Amino acid sequence: MNRYSDGDIAAIYRVIEQRRDMRHFLPEPLEPALLQRLLRAAHLGPSVGFMQPWRFIRITDTDLRQRIHALVDEERRHTADALGERQDEFMRLKVEGVLDCGELLVAALMDRRERHVFGRRTMPQMDLASVACAIQNLWLAARAEGIGMGWVSLFDPEALGALLGLPPGATPVAVLCLGHVPAFYAEPMLQQEKWANRQPLDAMVFENTWRHEDANPA
Ligand SMILES: Cc1cc2nc3c(=O)[nH]c(=O)nc-3n(C[C@H](O)[C@H](O)[C@H](O)COP(=O)(O)O)c2cc1C
């Protein structure tokens, strides 16, 4: 039969529900075989035209990690400035664990992507969507293995690309903090910190046509 066992199905939904974006880590490194399993899970992700546009750079040099952290911190300050009235609230949030996590990866889009037209002629950004699918696979596999992951997008991609020697056309997409964690947050940290709440599913699902919000709700 095509269907998984009830226990397997429950595990899939559980890992989806319990995956969290993590920013608090323990310093222990990841076991190499475990990291390899996680990267393989990422590599099994779907991709537009099967182009497999993801590239992962392991950051093992401590000085380089510090420099990546400096870029993230710089962008964190720019973000705070751009936020206006929520600036102070944002600066109090923990938005990355770059220096604390056991393993640091940078996920990037490969160069020479213009050769891949299948599924991208009208929407070239489907390459980015494909990398995101790979990252989500990694995230879910990590959660099942008891490993936390934080997706950090606070950086100037040109500066990070230059730091990592990316070829022209390639671009970094995510700094991924991976590692053992003291505990997984019970709900999104941004919800715990009252930055935002998960919206009801009903507000996201429409039928046949876009449901425009009432401009003047009673
Ligand atoms: C594309 C993307 C970029 C993100 N960038 C950051 C980031 O720079 N810093 C951060 O703290 N969290 C980042 N996150 C994590 C989100 O804040 C998190 O997914 C959201 O708050 C929901 O929490 P959850 O993932 O635990 O369900 C990012 C998530 C995604 C999907």
Ligand as a Chemical Component Dictionary entry (heavy atoms), coordinates in Angstrom:
data_LIG
# 
_chem_comp.id                   LIG 
_chem_comp.type                 NON-POLYMER 
_chem_comp.pdbx_formal_charge   0 
_chem_comp.three_letter_code    LIG 
# 
loop_
_chem_comp_atom.comp_id 
_chem_comp_atom.atom_id 
_chem_comp_atom.alt_atom_id 
_chem_comp_atom.type_symbol 
_chem_comp_atom.charge 
_chem_comp_atom.model_Cartn_x 
_chem_comp_atom.model_Cartn_y 
_chem_comp_atom.model_Cartn_z 
_chem_comp_atom.pdbx_ordinal 
LIG C1  C1  C 0 13.340 32.595 4.912  1  
LIG C2  C2  C 0 13.471 32.703 6.405  2  
LIG C3  C3  C 0 14.372 33.588 6.960  3  
LIG C4  C4  C 0 14.503 33.709 8.351  4  
LIG N1  N1  N 0 15.424 34.575 8.892  5  
LIG C5  C5  C 0 15.545 34.666 10.236 6  
LIG C6  C6  C 0 16.519 35.514 10.836 7  
LIG O1  O1  O 0 17.310 36.183 10.176 8  
LIG N2  N2  N 0 16.580 35.572 12.175 9  
LIG C7  C7  C 0 15.739 34.848 12.973 10 
LIG O2  O2  O 0 15.825 34.946 14.202 11 
LIG N3  N3  N 0 14.823 34.010 12.438 12 
LIG C8  C8  C 0 14.718 33.908 11.096 13 
LIG N4  N4  N 0 13.809 33.033 10.551 14 
LIG C9  C9  C 0 12.980 32.202 11.442 15 
LIG C10 C10 C 0 11.591 32.773 11.661 16 
LIG O3  O3  O 0 11.650 33.858 12.543 17 
LIG C11 C11 C 0 10.700 31.651 12.221 18 
LIG O4  O4  O 0 10.598 30.643 11.254 19 
LIG C12 C12 C 0 9.322  32.149 12.608 20 
LIG O5  O5  O 0 9.414  33.065 13.647 21 
LIG C13 C13 C 0 8.403  30.999 13.011 22 
LIG O6  O6  O 0 8.991  30.248 14.043 23 
LIG P1  P1  P 0 9.262  28.695 13.883 24 
LIG O7  O7  O 0 10.173 28.523 12.722 25 
LIG O8  O8  O 0 9.857  28.262 15.183 26 
LIG O9  O9  O 0 7.923  28.041 13.624 27 
LIG C14 C14 C 0 13.690 32.907 9.181  28 
LIG C15 C15 C 0 12.795 31.993 8.612  29 
LIG C16 C16 C 0 12.698 31.881 7.245  30 
LIG C17 C17 C 0 11.733 30.875 6.656  31 
# 
loop_
_chem_comp_bond.comp_id 
_chem_comp_bond.atom_id_1 
_chem_comp_bond.atom_id_2 
_chem_comp_bond.value_order 
_chem_comp_bond.pdbx_ordinal 
LIG C1  C2  SING 1  
LIG C2  C3  SING 2  
LIG C2  C16 DOUB 3  
LIG C3  C4  DOUB 4  
LIG C4  N1  SING 5  
LIG C4  C14 SING 6  
LIG N1  C5  DOUB 7  
LIG C5  C6  SING 8  
LIG C5  C8  SING 9  
LIG C6  O1  DOUB 10 
LIG C6  N2  SING 11 
LIG N2  C7  SING 12 
LIG C7  O2  DOUB 13 
LIG C7  N3  SING 14 
LIG N3  C8  DOUB 15 
LIG C8  N4  SING 16 
LIG N4  C9  SING 17 
LIG N4  C14 SING 18 
LIG C9  C10 SING 19 
LIG C10 O3  SING 20 
LIG C10 C11 SING 21 
LIG C11 O4  SING 22 
LIG C11 C12 SING 23 
LIG C12 O5  SING 24 
LIG C12 C13 SING 25 
LIG C13 O6  SING 26 
LIG O6  P1  SING 27 
LIG P1  O7  DOUB 28 
LIG P1  O8  SING 29 
LIG P1  O9  SING 30 
LIG C14 C15 DOUB 31 
LIG C15 C16 SING 32 
LIG C16 C17 SING 33 
# 
